Amino acid sequence: MTKWLAISGGILVADQVTKYWAVAALTGRDIVVTPFFNLVLVYNPGAAFSFLSDASGWQRELFIAIALGASIWIVYLLRRYPGERMFAAALSLVLAGAVGNVTDRILVGAVIDFLDFHAFGYHWPAFNVADAAISCGAALLIWDALRPRKT
């Protein structure tokens, strides 16, 4: 289990360092990197895709509780199935993302997003390293669930 928690910890550090950089470097300005990618600073009080971001503030505690509950459940699953490599790797990614974003919610009151991809006038919602880890972890969980098992 230590290996899986170390992976989560490394991703968590990368997430928090990049968010610290984003706040320092992007406050008051955007950086155009390519014709389809910008660095922007966005504070998202909602969930994925800004879900409930316009609510009156009650959602912060709800999202903190959900993330903490999910994190406890993931650590339990990592303890129970440390030898299931793909499953544990996926859980490690999701855990890092959940803890990274809940850290923002506790310290800042919103999740710090800064990666902005766009094309033809349409922007994908801004995201961060934690969001990418959660997405990759979810994809690995699906792949792991669908792959054939040796019997």
C-alpha positions in Angstrom: 0.0 0.0 0.0 2.9 2.4 0.7 3.8 2.4 -3.0 0.3 3.5 -4.0 0.1 6.2 -1.4 3.6 7.4 -2.5 2.3 7.7 -6.1 -0.7 9.7 -4.8 1.6 11.9 -2.7 3.8 12.7 -5.7 0.8 13.7 -7.8 -0.6 15.7 -5.0 2.7 17.6 -4.7 2.7 18.3 -8.4 -0.9 19.5 -8.3 -0.3 21.9 -5.4 3.0 23.2 -6.9 1.4 23.9 -10.2 -1.5 25.6 -8.6 0.8 27.8 -6.5 2.6 28.7 -9.7 -0.7 29.5 -11.4 -1.8 31.9 -8.7 1.6 33.6 -8.7 2.0 33.8 -12.5 -1.5 34.2 -13.8 -3.2 36.6 -11.4 -4.6 39.4 -13.6 -3.4 37.9 -16.9 -3.8 35.0 -19.3 -0.9 33.4 -21.2 -1.6 32.2 -24.8 0.6 29.1 -25.3 -0.7 27.8 -28.6 -3.7 28.6 -30.8 -5.7 26.0 -28.9 -4.2 26.2 -25.3 -4.1 29.0 -22.8 -3.0 29.3 -19.2 -5.7 31.1 -17.2 -6.5 31.5 -13.5 -10.0 30.3 -12.6 -11.4 29.7 -9.1 -14.2 27.1 -9.4 -16.4 26.9 -6.3 -18.4 24.1 -8.0 -17.7 20.6 -9.0 -16.7 19.1 -12.4 -17.7 21.4 -15.3 -18.5 24.1 -12.7 -21.6 22.1 -11.5 -23.3 24.1 -8.7 -20.7 26.9 -9.0 -23.5 29.5 -8.9 -25.0 28.0 -5.7 -25.0 30.2 -2.6 -22.0 28.6 -0.9 -23.5 25.5 0.8 -21.9 23.3 -1.9 -18.3 23.9 -0.5 -19.0 21.8 2.6 -20.9 19.1 0.6 -18.0 18.7 -1.9 -15.4 18.6 1.0 -17.5 15.9 2.7 -17.8 13.9 -0.5 -14.1 14.1 -1.2 -13.1 13.2 2.3 -15.5 10.2 2.3 -14.2 9.1 -1.1 -10.6 9.4 0.1 -11.3 7.2 3.1 -13.0 4.6 1.0 -10.1 4.7 -1.6 -7.5 4.2 1.2 -9.6 1.2 2.5 -9.7 -0.3 -1.0 -5.9 0.3 -1.5 -5.3 -1.6 1.8 -7.6 -4.4 0.7 -6.4 -4.8 -2.9 -2.7 -3.7 -3.1 -1.8 -6.5 -5.5 -4.4 -5.5 -8.1 -1.9 -3.3 -10.0 -4.2 -1.5 -12.4 -7.0 -1.1 -9.9 -4.6 0.3 -7.3 -2.9 2.6 -9.8 -6.3 4.0 -10.8 -7.3 4.5 -7.2 -4.0 6.2 -6.5 -4.7 8.7 -9.3 -8.3 9.4 -8.1 -7.1 9.7 -4.5 -4.4 12.3 -5.5 -7.0 14.3 -7.4 -9.6 14.2 -4.7 -7.1 15.3 -2.0 -5.6 18.0 -4.3 -9.0 19.6 -5.0 -10.3 19.2 -1.4 -7.1 21.0 -0.2 -8.0 23.9 -2.4 -11.6 24.0 -1.1 -10.4 24.0 2.5 -7.6 26.6 2.0 -9.0 28.8 -0.7 -12.7 28.1 -0.8 -12.7 27.0 -4.4 -10.7 24.8 -6.7 -7.8 26.5 -8.6 -8.0 25.7 -12.3 -5.6 27.0 -15.0 -5.4 24.7 -18.0 -7.7 26.0 -20.8 -8.0 24.1 -24.1 -10.2 25.5 -26.8 -11.0 25.2 -30.5 -13.4 26.9 -32.9 -14.6 29.3 -30.2 -15.5 26.5 -27.8 -13.6 26.2 -24.5 -13.3 23.0 -22.5 -13.8 23.9 -18.9 -10.5 24.9 -17.3 -8.9 22.2 -15.2 -5.8 21.3 -13.2 -3.4 18.4 -12.5 -5.8 17.0 -9.9 -8.7 16.9 -12.4 -6.4 15.2 -15.0 -5.4 12.6 -12.4 -9.1 11.9 -11.5 -10.0 11.6 -15.2 -7.1 9.2 -15.9 -7.9 7.2 -12.8 -11.5 6.9 -13.8 -10.5 5.8 -17.3 -8.2 3.1 -15.8 -11.0 1.9 -13.5 -13.2 1.5 -16.5 -10.5 -0.3 -18.5 -9.7 -2.5 -15.5 -13.4 -3.4 -15.1 -13.9 -4.3 -18.8 -10.7 -6.2 -19.4 -10.9 -10.0 -19.5 -9.8 -11.8 -16.3 -7.7 -14.9 -16.2 -9.5 -17.7 -14.4 
